[in-house]
Amino acid sequence: MKLNTKLVMIMLTMLVVATLVLFLLNQFSQNDLVQEIQESSTVVSKAIQLSVEDLTSEEESSRLSEYLSHAKNKGINEINIINNEGEIINSSDPAQVGKKREIKKLEKGLKASRRGGGGGSLKPYDLVVPVIVGDEQLGYVQINLLLDNIRDIQHANFVRRLSATVLVFMAGMILIIFLARRYTSPIRRLATSVKEVSAGDLSVTFEAGSGDEIGELAANLNEMVKKLKEKEQLEKRLYEAEHLSKVGQLAAGIAHEIRNPLNYISLAIDHLKSELLPTCRDKGGELTSIADNIKEEVRKANYMVLNFMNYGRPLKLKLQQVSYNDLVSKAMQIMQDRLVERNITVVREIPADLPPLQIDPELMRNCLCNFLSNSTQAMPEGGAITFGAALDADNGVFRLTFSDHGTGIEEQDLEKVFQPYFTTREAGIGLGLAITERIIKEHGGSISVASRKGEGTTFTVLLPAPGAAQQKLETREASAQA
């Protein structure tokens, strides 16, 4: 329901309630007034009846005085019986007996009295009724009335109406304050969230709990944040593409300058070991160790150059169906010398019936070598590296795990391990895991890491099953062409 509709309904409801309350109070007041008039008329009729009986009777009676004590509650202040000469021959007030009234000035019917009332706040009225028996008029009955009862009823009705009106509008004010807080609270939350978004926090979610304009605004803001996220990711990809392009240009320029000397140094070391070291028998062992160390350092430098070149080079996947066991064996052949040197064994937990993977064997072998290299550096005292694999048929993915029992990774560094150029080792440049993540993502997979300091590290790779891998690759290529 729209906010305008809600406000209109609230105002109409208040108007209907106020009208209904005032109508009911008016009905009750009218009923009370009618009842009071009926009772007063009955009392006046009774007073007239007694007055006529006294006027037509030759005996003196005190019934008027006795009746007046009861009739005063209904507004009768005084009853006088006047003969045709204007003399008061009987009265509820004995002091009035014998006094004269001017017959000409007696106005028949109900008229305002020229005399003072009985102390009431309203002006009294005189009701003059001629008493006629047959064709003969015997006199007049004068009843002095006070309308305080009717005035009280009208005043009470006014007070009730005023009170009801005040209560209705007070309830309306309370309802308005409640609704104002109810509707301004989500607006304040939206304003706070907008400030957070403007500060760069795109993880904010706007709550769209209602179907009015506020809920519509929240939904629009969520859509805006979603588009901002997409824009941010696009800008990040563009930046990465530009960065990779620059890195590729830089790598192409320095690769020739660095790798040629490294190759020459490596060949020279091999020549020295084969030609010169046999002639130095007394220091052969020491020189052999030095030559091996030099060759190892050359190999490390060459490996860093290769990683640098691979990171800046666009990847073109050449997918093939490859046995994971065969892939692990080829990676171990490359890393065999280092594994033996560090006294590290490789444990395979790979099912014999594991289906072949749809991957680029050379790029994926590079990933396995990076995992082995990191694990060997994390276990300087030796240990075991476990290669696990399983097919998650429900989700259509291969789950590959790489576990070691090395030094582990600091908790604050877990989110940084896949960032380019981040490394905690003096000999590294921080591109191994960045390249690994890039290769796996190009295959349509994902990589995650779990580690505890001093207990070891486990990398988990999810790769699509053969059908899903090809489909994702085709989708990505179509998106790139679009």
Disulfide bonds with the S-S distance in Angstrom:
none
